[in-house]
Amino acid sequence: MIVDPWRVEGDIDYDRLIEEFGTKRLDVSIFNTPPENLPVMLRRGFFFSHRDLDVALRDGFFIYTGRGPSGKMHIGHLPPFLLAKWLQDRYGANLYIMISDDEKFVYNREIGWKEIDRYAIQNIQDIASIGFDPDRTFIFRDTEYIRNMYRLSLEIARKINLSTAKAVFGFTGESNLGLIFYTALQTVPTMFEKNVPLIPAGIDQDPYWRVQRDIAESLGYRKVSAIHNRFFPSLMGPGSKMSSSKPETVIFLDETKESLRKKIYRAFSGGQPTVELHRKLGGNPDIDVSFQLLYYMFEDDDNTIREIYDRYRSGEMLTGELKDYTIERIWEFLERLQRNRRSVNIDKYMYDGKLASEMWNRYF
Amino acid sequence: MIVDPWRVEGDIDYDRLIEEFGTKRLDVSIFNTPPENLPVMLRRGFFFSHRDLDVALRDGFFIYTGRGPSGKMHIGHLPPFLLAKWLQDRYGANLYIMISDDEKFVYNREIGWKEIDRYAIQNIQDIASIGFDPDRTFIFRDTEYIRNMYRLSLEIARKINLSTAKAVFGFTGESNLGLIFYTALQTVPTMFEKNVPLIPAGIDQDPYWRVQRDIAESLGYRKVSAIHNRFFPSLMGPGSKMSSSKPETVIFLDETKESLRKKIYRAFSGGQPTVELHRKLGGNPDIDVSFQLLYYMFEDDDNTIREIYDRYRSGEMLTGELKDYTIERIWEFLERLQRNRRSVNIDKYMYDGKLASEMWNRYF
């Protein structure tokens, strides 16, 4: 099992990750609200780990997350954003979304700015379609906002020496200077406000924040707190991560209902080879990709999901029925997102909204 | 002898530097003009080495130099700027002057922005007082101009890996990430134009340009050419470099005539302990600091300098007389600079002049 900010390989053992990264298991009673008020992803353990979430909730927080624009977005990218929306709605928190076009450029020595720019705009439109509060959300591209962040990035960079960077991020002699400096830049938004930065993200992003936690207080800011989601299942089955570079493994945000149907039909299933065997032996929802998607994200109703589990397990529900139901639920979600996307005004989030226009006048 | 971008120690052997850095001895016939048209610093060998100056003169060039604003400027900082002015006047070349406030911040882990900002403004005023063409000169601070340079800095950073940076710049595990990234940023202005960048600088800055020369063509730009000056003598005598951190060793640009007089009077001399001995044995102009200052910078007339040399050597001219003459020549220079400084408009060089305003609309 290899988990770092650039690779996720092998079968994921979440208990081991909590232990290895030194985080805490998430107990949703921390939100102090009946479970039925929580989004599915929290209620059913898709967010499974945290660091100092109690501190964030106690002292007040702002939310920081991001996206590296190197390809089209798929539903596996959404959980941190969906949780951010819920947190913003519930707590009235400001939300900062970094579009790390710089990181994606230096990470891939072959990619050009044209491609990065195209994906950056597309990704921002996708993210904005989620419906954040336009006066409390700031979406920014590093290459555009760099002047506002540069001084603070140097204050941070000055505190991180090469030995630390190599130990924490695994840099080698082959790592290029851009990738190395980016570790400082990614830290800047954790210091956009004086209260606690709360980061919803994959646990694989944790190394960045360990360094932040070492230096934040010496610069007059708070240590990050984080809430970590599981890796999204690949359509090809459990134990692998969705990846844009393998289109058959992912559901893009711009799928048509037809392409969605094809992908779900081809997705890994926990059913038996024939209807007869299925009726006799039952299916296995615990490894069925459609069921996982419903369970962690697309089926809000607890009774319905329990019923589906039991009916599929017993063989009463066939794989085709489960898939058809899943397609409807996902399409309901995608259709709304795609409709929002056609009318969304990204300038409100990037330049014109209350928070965005304040941010363009601040130099950190 | 240690010579790198951060340290100059020991006795300087210029022939050995030419050999070690792999540069060429400067023969001023390359300028294709009678020696009497050349400034003193060229005519008398203060600029002693070059790299591809022939290519720059043949193919056309722009000039790039800079200043790290970590203290007051002294006359030892001036040679690259004075040569830049001569080159600009003679060849009509554009001149780019980087004020590397970022480098100075990350180099000194204790310094704060307030101090850097104060020196940056002071230094820019000093530099602008030299009288460059306001429509062909762009003076910029890295922390202000970063957005225009950031993308190109990433293109450069992506091409330099950590092994190369360690080998060329001598970084260790203790080096901080800011200092490491700066090596990419300093390269950006060598790509402000498509013709040859010509850099007047101390030979100690050479390592930066060796990396530039390795990658420039792959990015569609020209390799740097450079012209190197000797280290300025310390007032305390030959074999050491002027340093702002030891005020008694340097002549600041803001000296009064009185403070200038005191410093020259205390400066290292090639004279004998008593007038009688001096008259009898003569002085040694080759190690006399006043004579060095006149020779390399402040006495333009070849007959006069020869006469001073002979008269001091023979004992006819006393140390006091030589010092008084030197004070007058330097004061003549400083007074003009200080007068210019009181009326100089730095905005013309930074924002409003023809080249400056073009540069603020260019994103590299």
Boltz contact constraints between the chains, C-beta under 6 A:
constraints:
  - contact:
      token1: [A, 102]
      token2: [B, 154]
      max_distance: 6.0
  - contact:
      token1: [A, 105]
      token2: [B, 154]
      max_distance: 6.0
  - contact:
      token1: [A, 106]
      token2: [B, 154]
      max_distance: 6.0
  - contact:
      token1: [A, 106]
      token2: [B, 158]
      max_distance: 6.0
  - contact:
      token1: [A, 109]
      token2: [B, 158]
      max_distance: 6.0
  - contact:
      token1: [A, 143]
      token2: [B, 150]
      max_distance: 6.0
  - contact:
      token1: [A, 143]
      token2: [B, 151]
      max_distance: 6.0
  - contact:
      token1: [A, 146]
      token2: [B, 146]
      max_distance: 6.0
  - contact:
      token1: [A, 146]
      token2: [B, 147]
      max_distance: 6.0
  - contact:
      token1: [A, 146]
      token2: [B, 150]
      max_distance: 6.0
  - contact:
      token1: [A, 147]
      token2: [B, 146]
      max_distance: 6.0
  - contact:
      token1: [A, 147]
      token2: [B, 147]
      max_distance: 6.0
  - contact:
      token1: [A, 150]
      token2: [B, 143]
      max_distance: 6.0
  - contact:
      token1: [A, 150]
      token2: [B, 146]
      max_distance: 6.0
  - contact:
      token1: [A, 151]
      token2: [B, 143]
      max_distance: 6.0
  - contact:
      token1: [A, 154]
      token2: [B, 102]
      max_distance: 6.0
  - contact:
      token1: [A, 154]
      token2: [B, 105]
      max_distance: 6.0
  - contact:
      token1: [A, 154]
      token2: [B, 106]
      max_distance: 6.0
  - contact:
      token1: [A, 154]
      token2: [B, 178]
      max_distance: 6.0
  - contact:
      token1: [A, 157]
      token2: [B, 177]
      max_distance: 6.0
  - contact:
      token1: [A, 157]
      token2: [B, 178]
      max_distance: 6.0
  - contact:
      token1: [A, 158]
      token2: [B, 106]
      max_distance: 6.0
  - contact:
      token1: [A, 158]
      token2: [B, 109]
      max_distance: 6.0
  - contact:
      token1: [A, 158]
      token2: [B, 176]
      max_distance: 6.0
  - contact:
      token1: [A, 158]
      token2: [B, 178]
      max_distance: 6.0
  - contact:
      token1: [A, 160]
      token2: [B, 177]
      max_distance: 6.0
  - contact:
      token1: [A, 161]
      token2: [B, 174]
      max_distance: 6.0
  - contact:
      token1: [A, 161]
      token2: [B, 176]
      max_distance: 6.0
  - contact:
      token1: [A, 162]
      token2: [B, 173]
      max_distance: 6.0
  - contact:
      token1: [A, 162]
      token2: [B, 175]
      max_distance: 6.0
  - contact:
      token1: [A, 163]
      token2: [B, 173]
      max_distance: 6.0
  - contact:
      token1: [A, 173]
      token2: [B, 162]
      max_distance: 6.0
  - contact:
      token1: [A, 173]
      token2: [B, 163]
      max_distance: 6.0
  - contact:
      token1: [A, 174]
      token2: [B, 161]
      max_distance: 6.0
  - contact:
      token1: [A, 175]
      token2: [B, 162]
      max_distance: 6.0
  - contact:
      token1: [A, 176]
      token2: [B, 157]
      max_distance: 6.0
  - contact:
      token1: [A, 176]
      token2: [B, 158]
      max_distance: 6.0
  - contact:
      token1: [A, 176]
      token2: [B, 161]
      max_distance: 6.0
  - contact:
      token1: [A, 177]
      token2: [B, 157]
      max_distance: 6.0
  - contact:
      token1: [A, 177]
      token2: [B, 160]
      max_distance: 6.0
  - contact:
      token1: [A, 177]
      token2: [B, 180]
      max_distance: 6.0
  - contact:
      token1: [A, 177]
      token2: [B, 181]
      max_distance: 6.0
  - contact:
      token1: [A, 177]
      token2: [B, 184]
      max_distance: 6.0
  - contact:
      token1: [A, 178]
      token2: [B, 154]
      max_distance: 6.0
  - contact:
      token1: [A, 178]
      token2: [B, 157]
      max_distance: 6.0
  - contact:
      token1: [A, 178]
      token2: [B, 158]
      max_distance: 6.0
  - contact:
      token1: [A, 180]
      token2: [B, 177]
      max_distance: 6.0
  - contact:
      token1: [A, 181]
      token2: [B, 177]
      max_distance: 6.0
  - contact:
      token1: [A, 181]
      token2: [B, 181]
      max_distance: 6.0
  - contact:
      token1: [A, 184]
      token2: [B, 177]
      max_distance: 6.0
